[in-house]
């Protein structure tokens, strides 16, 4: 996802940069301060709890040496093409 920047001028949002989005496409603009105030994403409480649980599990795996090197995973994926 590519973020676009707009300024408010005379009560209107003005986007002054090119886009490759299709004509008539609907784009939702959300003020940055609202995004940051809500934690920076649109996760609900259950999704955020699940994310934190997975992060904690990953940290534990890292501490116990149970991780797989990213280069190995990428090489395996490339070999499957």
Beta strands, then each sheet from edge to edge (+ up, - down):
strand 1: 6-9
strand 2: 12-15
sheet 1: 1+ 2-
end
